[in-house]
Amino acid sequence: MRRDIQPNERAFSSKEVAETVGIATPTVRKYGQVLERNGYEFLKDGERRIFVQSDIEALVALRDTPNSLDDTAKELVELQKERLKESNQTELAISDTYETLPHDPNQLKEALMIVFKELAATREMNVQLTNDMSQLKTTISRLQQDHHIISSTIGNAAQKTNAKIQKLTEQQTNHYESLLQQEKQKTEQLKQEIQSMRDEQKREWNSQTDFNQRLEEALQQRKGKWGKLFSLFGK
Protein backbone atom coordinates (compact mmCIF):
# COMPACT_ATOMS: atom_id res chain seq x y z
CA MET A 1 0.00 0.00 0.00
CA ARG A 2 1.50 3.32 -1.05
CA ARG A 3 1.91 5.92 1.68
CA ASP A 4 4.17 8.38 -0.12
CA ILE A 5 1.33 10.48 -1.57
CA GLN A 6 1.24 14.02 -0.29
CA PRO A 7 -2.06 15.57 0.81
CA ASN A 8 -3.87 17.24 -2.10
CA GLU A 9 -1.23 15.98 -4.52
CA ARG A 10 -2.36 16.28 -8.12
CA ALA A 11 -3.21 13.10 -10.01
CA PHE A 12 -2.61 12.70 -13.77
CA SER A 13 -4.34 10.60 -16.41
CA SER A 14 -2.40 8.51 -18.95
CA LYS A 15 -3.05 11.13 -21.63
CA GLU A 16 -1.77 13.96 -19.42
CA VAL A 17 1.31 11.93 -18.52
CA ALA A 18 1.98 11.23 -22.21
CA GLU A 19 1.84 14.96 -22.97
CA THR A 20 4.02 15.84 -19.97
CA VAL A 21 6.70 13.20 -20.61
CA GLY A 22 6.57 13.59 -24.38
CA ILE A 23 5.71 10.01 -25.27
CA ALA A 24 2.69 8.28 -26.78
CA THR A 25 -0.16 7.04 -24.59
CA PRO A 26 0.52 3.37 -25.53
CA THR A 27 4.13 3.91 -24.41
CA VAL A 28 2.85 5.13 -21.03
CA ARG A 29 0.92 1.88 -20.65
CA LYS A 30 3.99 -0.12 -21.75
CA TYR A 31 6.25 1.59 -19.19
CA GLY A 32 3.59 1.05 -16.50
CA GLN A 33 3.49 -2.66 -17.29
CA VAL A 34 7.29 -2.90 -17.14
CA LEU A 35 7.35 -1.17 -13.73
CA GLU A 36 4.56 -3.33 -12.29
CA ARG A 37 6.23 -6.47 -13.60
CA ASN A 38 9.27 -5.60 -11.52
CA GLY A 39 7.27 -4.78 -8.36
CA TYR A 40 6.39 -1.09 -8.73
CA GLU A 41 3.14 0.06 -7.09
CA PHE A 42 0.69 2.47 -8.70
CA LEU A 43 -2.44 4.01 -7.31
CA LYS A 44 -5.40 2.48 -9.18
CA ASP A 45 -9.04 3.17 -9.81
CA GLY A 46 -10.16 -0.35 -10.68
CA GLU A 47 -7.80 -1.36 -13.49
CA ARG A 48 -6.91 2.23 -14.41
CA ARG A 49 -3.57 3.59 -13.21
CA ILE A 50 -3.51 6.98 -11.47
CA PHE A 51 -0.19 8.78 -11.82
CA VAL A 52 1.40 11.27 -9.40
CA GLN A 53 4.58 13.30 -9.72
CA SER A 54 6.89 10.52 -8.49
CA ASP A 55 5.41 8.17 -11.11
CA ILE A 56 6.05 10.73 -13.84
CA GLU A 57 9.68 10.94 -12.72
CA ALA A 58 9.91 7.14 -12.98
CA LEU A 59 8.53 7.24 -16.54
CA VAL A 60 11.05 9.95 -17.48
CA ALA A 61 13.83 7.73 -16.11
CA LEU A 62 12.62 4.85 -18.31
CA ARG A 63 12.40 7.15 -21.31
CA ASP A 64 15.97 8.43 -20.90
CA THR A 65 17.72 5.27 -19.65
CA PRO A 66 20.62 3.89 -21.72
CA ASN A 67 20.08 0.49 -20.06
CA SER A 68 17.35 -2.07 -20.55
CA LEU A 69 13.87 -1.15 -19.32
CA ASP A 70 13.72 -4.03 -16.84
CA ASP A 71 17.10 -3.12 -15.23
CA THR A 72 16.06 0.51 -14.86
CA ALA A 73 12.62 -0.55 -13.56
CA LYS A 74 14.27 -2.66 -10.84
CA GLU A 75 16.29 0.35 -9.70
CA LEU A 76 13.18 2.50 -9.63
CA VAL A 77 11.37 -0.17 -7.60
CA GLU A 78 14.18 -0.12 -4.98
CA LEU A 79 13.95 3.67 -4.79
CA GLN A 80 10.19 3.43 -4.31
CA LYS A 81 10.60 0.85 -1.54
CA GLU A 82 13.01 3.15 0.31
CA ARG A 83 10.63 6.06 -0.12
CA LEU A 84 7.70 3.99 1.15
CA LYS A 85 9.79 2.81 4.13
CA GLU A 86 10.61 6.40 5.09
CA SER A 87 6.96 7.34 4.67
CA ASN A 88 5.89 4.48 6.96
CA GLN A 89 8.41 5.54 9.61
CA THR A 90 7.13 9.10 9.47
CA GLU A 91 3.54 7.89 9.80
CA LEU A 92 4.44 5.77 12.84
CA ALA A 93 6.16 8.72 14.46
CA ILE A 94 3.09 10.89 13.95
CA SER A 95 0.85 8.10 15.29
CA ASP A 96 2.97 7.83 18.44
CA THR A 97 2.71 11.57 18.86
CA TYR A 98 -1.10 11.34 18.81
CA GLU A 99 -1.10 8.53 21.38
CA THR A 100 1.17 10.45 23.77
CA LEU A 101 -0.18 13.95 23.48
CA PRO A 102 1.99 16.46 25.30
CA HIS A 103 0.72 18.22 28.40
CA ASP A 104 2.40 21.44 27.44
CA PRO A 105 -0.24 23.78 25.95
CA ASN A 106 2.13 25.04 23.27
CA GLN A 107 3.06 21.54 22.20
CA LEU A 108 -0.60 20.51 22.30
CA LYS A 109 -1.49 23.53 20.20
CA GLU A 110 1.21 22.59 17.69
CA ALA A 111 -0.08 19.00 17.53
CA LEU A 112 -3.62 20.25 16.99
CA MET A 113 -2.41 22.56 14.23
CA ILE A 114 -0.94 19.53 12.45
CA VAL A 115 -4.30 17.78 12.70
CA PHE A 116 -6.13 20.87 11.46
CA LYS A 117 -3.76 21.17 8.50
CA GLU A 118 -4.33 17.55 7.57
CA LEU A 119 -8.10 18.02 7.86
CA ALA A 120 -7.90 21.17 5.76
CA ALA A 121 -5.84 19.36 3.13
CA THR A 122 -8.35 16.51 3.12
CA ARG A 123 -11.24 18.93 2.85
CA GLU A 124 -9.52 20.75 -0.01
CA MET A 125 -8.91 17.44 -1.76
CA ASN A 126 -12.60 16.56 -1.35
CA VAL A 127 -13.59 19.94 -2.78
CA GLN A 128 -11.25 19.38 -5.71
CA LEU A 129 -12.68 15.93 -6.30
CA THR A 130 -16.21 17.35 -6.12
CA ASN A 131 -15.30 20.02 -8.67
CA ASP A 132 -13.67 17.43 -10.91
CA MET A 133 -16.80 15.27 -10.70
CA SER A 134 -18.98 18.27 -11.50
CA GLN A 135 -16.82 19.13 -14.52
CA LEU A 136 -16.89 15.50 -15.61
CA LYS A 137 -20.70 15.43 -15.38
CA THR A 138 -20.88 18.68 -17.36
CA THR A 139 -18.55 17.25 -20.01
CA ILE A 140 -20.60 14.05 -20.23
CA SER A 141 -23.81 16.08 -20.53
CA ARG A 142 -22.30 18.16 -23.34
CA LEU A 143 -21.09 15.03 -25.11
CA GLN A 144 -24.56 13.54 -24.83
CA GLN A 145 -26.08 16.73 -26.25
CA ASP A 146 -23.52 16.74 -29.07
CA HIS A 147 -24.31 13.10 -29.76
CA HIS A 148 -28.03 13.90 -29.86
CA ILE A 149 -27.42 16.82 -32.23
CA ILE A 150 -25.19 14.73 -34.49
CA SER A 151 -27.71 11.87 -34.49
CA SER A 152 -30.54 14.29 -35.32
CA THR A 153 -28.50 15.89 -38.09
CA ILE A 154 -27.63 12.52 -39.59
CA GLY A 155 -31.27 11.43 -39.33
CA ASN A 156 -32.53 14.60 -41.03
CA ALA A 157 -29.89 14.30 -43.74
CA ALA A 158 -30.87 10.67 -44.32
CA GLN A 159 -34.56 11.62 -44.58
CA LYS A 160 -33.78 14.41 -47.05
CA THR A 161 -31.59 12.08 -49.09
CA ASN A 162 -34.28 9.40 -49.16
CA ALA A 163 -36.87 12.01 -50.18
CA LYS A 164 -34.61 13.19 -53.03
CA ILE A 165 -33.98 9.62 -54.17
CA GLN A 166 -37.71 8.87 -54.10
CA LYS A 167 -38.48 12.05 -56.05
CA LEU A 168 -35.81 11.27 -58.68
CA THR A 169 -37.12 7.71 -58.94
CA GLU A 170 -40.66 8.97 -59.51
CA GLN A 171 -39.42 11.47 -62.10
CA GLN A 172 -37.49 8.77 -63.92
CA THR A 173 -40.49 6.42 -63.80
CA ASN A 174 -42.81 9.12 -65.16
CA HIS A 175 -40.30 10.01 -67.87
CA TYR A 176 -39.94 6.35 -68.83
CA GLU A 177 -43.72 5.87 -68.97
CA SER A 178 -44.05 9.00 -71.08
CA LEU A 179 -41.39 7.78 -73.52
CA LEU A 180 -43.04 4.36 -73.60
CA GLN A 181 -46.43 5.93 -74.39
CA GLN A 182 -44.88 8.03 -77.14
CA GLU A 183 -43.24 4.94 -78.64
CA LYS A 184 -46.56 3.09 -78.52
CA GLN A 185 -48.27 5.98 -80.34
CA LYS A 186 -45.52 6.10 -82.95
CA THR A 187 -45.74 2.33 -83.41
CA GLU A 188 -49.51 2.47 -83.81
CA GLN A 189 -49.23 5.33 -86.26
CA LEU A 190 -46.59 3.45 -88.22
CA LYS A 191 -48.84 0.37 -88.32
CA GLN A 192 -51.69 2.49 -89.67
CA GLU A 193 -49.44 4.02 -92.34
CA ILE A 194 -48.19 0.56 -93.36
CA GLN A 195 -51.77 -0.75 -93.51
CA SER A 196 -52.79 2.26 -95.56
CA MET A 197 -49.88 1.64 -97.98
CA ARG A 198 -50.90 -2.03 -98.24
CA ASP A 199 -54.51 -1.06 -98.97
CA GLU A 200 -53.34 1.43 -101.58
CA GLN A 201 -51.09 -1.16 -103.14
CA LYS A 202 -53.92 -3.68 -103.16
CA ARG A 203 -56.19 -1.18 -104.90
CA GLU A 204 -53.45 -0.52 -107.46
CA TRP A 205 -53.06 -4.26 -108.02
CA ASN A 206 -56.84 -4.69 -108.40
CA SER A 207 -57.01 -1.75 -110.78
CA GLN A 208 -54.12 -3.14 -112.82
CA THR A 209 -55.77 -6.55 -112.88
CA ASP A 210 -59.04 -5.05 -114.15
CA PHE A 211 -57.16 -3.12 -116.77
CA ASN A 212 -55.31 -6.19 -117.91
CA GLN A 213 -58.57 -8.15 -118.15
CA ARG A 214 -60.27 -5.41 -120.19
CA LEU A 215 -57.21 -5.15 -122.41
CA GLU A 216 -57.18 -8.90 -122.96
CA GLU A 217 -60.91 -8.89 -123.78
CA ALA A 218 -60.44 -6.03 -126.21
CA LEU A 219 -57.58 -7.85 -127.89
CA GLN A 220 -59.67 -11.00 -128.11
CA GLN A 221 -62.49 -9.06 -129.77
CA ARG A 222 -60.16 -7.46 -132.26
CA LYS A 223 -58.49 -10.76 -132.94
CA GLY A 224 -61.92 -12.19 -133.74
CA LYS A 225 -62.68 -9.35 -136.20
CA TRP A 226 -59.32 -9.72 -137.94
CA GLY A 227 -59.87 -13.44 -138.18
CA LYS A 228 -63.17 -12.96 -140.05
CA LEU A 229 -61.55 -10.43 -142.38
CA PHE A 230 -58.72 -12.78 -143.24
CA SER A 231 -61.18 -15.56 -143.92
CA LEU A 232 -63.05 -13.37 -146.50
CA PHE A 233 -59.86 -12.60 -148.37
CA GLY A 234 -59.00 -16.23 -148.38
CA LYS A 235 -62.17 -17.17 -150.30
LOSE-477985 format. One record per residue (C-alpha): residue number from 1; x, y, z. Coordinates in steps of 0.001 Angstrom, whole numbers, plus 500000, padded with zeros to 6 digits. Example, Ala and Ser with C-alpha at 12.3 -4.5 7.8 and 13.67 -1.06 7.14 Angstrom:
<nodes>
- resi,xx,yy,zz
- 1,512300,495500,507800 .
- 2,513670,498940,507140 .
</nodes>
This chain:
<nodes>
- resi,xx,yy,zz
- 1,500000,500000,500000 .
- 2,501500,503319,498950 .
- 3,501910,505915,501675 .
- 4,504167,508379,499882 .
- 5,501325,510476,498425 .
- 6,501242,514019,499712 .
- 7,497937,515574,500808 .
- 8,496127,517242,497897 .
- 9,498773,515979,495483 .
- 10,497641,516278,491881 .
- 11,496790,513098,489987 .
- 12,497391,512704,486234 .
- 13,495659,510597,483590 .
- 14,497603,508514,481053 .
- 15,496951,511132,478368 .
- 16,498227,513959,480578 .
- 17,501310,511928,481482 .
- 18,501980,511233,477792 .
- 19,501838,514956,477027 .
- 20,504021,515838,480031 .
- 21,506703,513205,479394 .
- 22,506572,513589,475618 .
- 23,505712,510012,474728 .
- 24,502690,508275,473224 .
- 25,499836,507042,475412 .
- 26,500524,503365,474467 .
- 27,504132,503908,475585 .
- 28,502850,505126,478972 .
- 29,500919,501875,479347 .
- 30,503985,499876,478248 .
- 31,506246,501586,480814 .
- 32,503593,501055,483497 .
- 33,503486,497338,482715 .
- 34,507291,497102,482864 .
- 35,507349,498831,486268 .
- 36,504560,496667,487709 .
- 37,506226,493527,486396 .
- 38,509272,494400,488485 .
- 39,507270,495215,491641 .
- 40,506393,498906,491268 .
- 41,503137,500059,492912 .
- 42,500685,502469,491301 .
- 43,497555,504012,492694 .
- 44,494601,502481,490816 .
- 45,490958,503166,490188 .
- 46,489842,499654,489318 .
- 47,492199,498640,486505 .
- 48,493086,502229,485585 .
- 49,496426,503593,486794 .
- 50,496492,506980,488527 .
- 51,499813,508781,488179 .
- 52,501403,511275,490602 .
- 53,504579,513302,490283 .
- 54,506890,510516,491506 .
- 55,505405,508166,488894 .
- 56,506048,510726,486159 .
- 57,509679,510944,487279 .
- 58,509915,507141,487019 .
- 59,508534,507236,483457 .
- 60,511046,509950,482520 .
- 61,513830,507734,483886 .
- 62,512619,504851,481690 .
- 63,512401,507152,478687 .
- 64,515972,508431,479098 .
- 65,517718,505273,480349 .
- 66,520618,503886,478279 .
- 67,520082,500489,479945 .
- 68,517350,497927,479453 .
- 69,513873,498854,480678 .
- 70,513724,495974,483163 .
- 71,517104,496878,484773 .
- 72,516057,500507,485140 .
- 73,512623,499446,486437 .
- 74,514265,497341,489157 .
- 75,516293,500348,490298 .
- 76,513178,502496,490370 .
- 77,511366,499826,492402 .
- 78,514182,499882,495022 .
- 79,513952,503672,495215 .
- 80,510191,503429,495692 .
- 81,510601,500850,498465 .
- 82,513008,503150,500315 .
- 83,510628,506063,499883 .
- 84,507700,503991,501151 .
- 85,509791,502810,504128 .
- 86,510615,506404,505086 .
- 87,506958,507336,504672 .
- 88,505892,504481,506964 .
- 89,508409,505537,509614 .
- 90,507126,509100,509474 .
- 91,503536,507891,509802 .
- 92,504442,505769,512838 .
- 93,506159,508719,514461 .
- 94,503093,510890,513947 .
- 95,500854,508103,515287 .
- 96,502968,507828,518438 .
- 97,502709,511570,518862 .
- 98,498899,511338,518808 .
- 99,498898,508527,521383 .
- 100,501169,510445,523773 .
- 101,499823,513946,523477 .
- 102,501987,516458,525299 .
- 103,500715,518218,528402 .
- 104,502404,521436,527436 .
- 105,499763,523780,525949 .
- 106,502128,525040,523270 .
- 107,503056,521539,522202 .
- 108,499395,520508,522305 .
- 109,498506,523529,520203 .
- 110,501212,522590,517689 .
- 111,499921,518999,517526 .
- 112,496375,520251,516993 .
- 113,497595,522561,514226 .
- 114,499062,519535,512454 .
- 115,495698,517782,512696 .
- 116,493868,520867,511455 .
- 117,496240,521169,508503 .
- 118,495666,517549,507573 .
- 119,491904,518018,507861 .
- 120,492100,521171,505760 .
- 121,494163,519356,503134 .
- 122,491653,516512,503121 .
- 123,488762,518933,502847 .
- 124,490484,520748,499986 .
- 125,491086,517445,498235 .
- 126,487403,516564,498648 .
- 127,486415,519943,497223 .
- 128,488748,519384,494286 .
- 129,487317,515927,493699 .
- 130,483793,517347,493885 .
- 131,484700,520017,491332 .
- 132,486326,517433,489094 .
- 133,483199,515267,489296 .
- 134,481017,518270,488498 .
- 135,483181,519133,485481 .
- 136,483110,515503,484391 .
- 137,479305,515431,484622 .
- 138,479124,518679,482642 .
- 139,481447,517253,479991 .
- 140,479405,514046,479769 .
- 141,476194,516077,479475 .
- 142,477705,518158,476661 .
- 143,478913,515032,474889 .
- 144,475436,513541,475174 .
- 145,473924,516727,473747 .
- 146,476485,516739,470931 .
- 147,475693,513099,470243 .
- 148,471975,513899,470137 .
- 149,472582,516818,467766 .
- 150,474809,514725,465514 .
- 151,472289,511870,465510 .
- 152,469457,514287,464683 .
- 153,471505,515894,461913 .
- 154,472369,512525,460412 .
- 155,468730,511429,460670 .
- 156,467475,514601,458973 .
- 157,470106,514301,456258 .
- 158,469127,510674,455679 .
- 159,465443,511618,455420 .
- 160,466218,514412,452948 .
- 161,468409,512075,450909 .
- 162,465718,509404,450841 .
- 163,463134,512009,449817 .
- 164,465392,513193,446967 .
- 165,466020,509618,445833 .
- 166,462290,508875,445901 .
- 167,461520,512046,443952 .
- 168,464188,511272,441324 .
- 169,462877,507713,441058 .
- 170,459337,508968,440494 .
- 171,460580,511473,437901 .
- 172,462506,508771,436078 .
- 173,459508,506418,436201 .
- 174,457187,509118,434842 .
- 175,459700,510009,432133 .
- 176,460064,506353,431165 .
- 177,456278,505867,431027 .
- 178,455946,509003,428915 .
- 179,458611,507777,426482 .
- 180,456963,504360,426397 .
- 181,453574,505930,425612 .
- 182,455119,508029,422857 .
- 183,456761,504942,421363 .
- 184,453438,503092,421485 .
- 185,451730,505981,419665 .
- 186,454482,506098,417050 .
- 187,454256,502330,416587 .
- 188,450485,502466,416190 .
- 189,450770,505334,413736 .
- 190,453407,503449,411782 .
- 191,451157,500370,411678 .
- 192,448305,502491,410325 .
- 193,450555,504016,407660 .
- 194,451810,500555,406639 .
- 195,448234,499249,406487 .
- 196,447211,502262,404436 .
- 197,450121,501637,402024 .
- 198,449097,497972,401759 .
- 199,445495,498939,401033 .
- 200,446657,501429,398422 .
- 201,448909,498843,396856 .
- 202,446081,496324,396844 .
- 203,443809,498821,395100 .
- 204,446546,499479,392543 .
- 205,446937,495742,391980 .
- 206,443158,495305,391600 .
- 207,442990,498255,389220 .
- 208,445881,496857,387176 .
- 209,444226,493446,387122 .
- 210,440963,494946,385855 .
- 211,442838,496884,383226 .
- 212,444694,493812,382086 .
- 213,441433,491852,381848 .
- 214,439729,494587,379805 .
- 215,442794,494848,377594 .
- 216,442823,491102,377036 .
- 217,439085,491107,376215 .
- 218,439564,493970,373793 .
- 219,442422,492151,372105 .
- 220,440328,489003,371887 .
- 221,437514,490937,370233 .
- 222,439844,492536,367743 .
- 223,441514,489238,367060 .
- 224,438081,487811,366263 .
- 225,437321,490646,363801 .
- 226,440678,490282,362059 .
- 227,440131,486564,361818 .
- 228,436827,487038,359949 .
- 229,438449,489573,357624 .
- 230,441281,487221,356763 .
- 231,438815,484442,356081 .
- 232,436949,486626,353503 .
- 233,440138,487400,351632 .
- 234,441004,483767,351616 .
- 235,437833,482826,349699 .
</nodes>
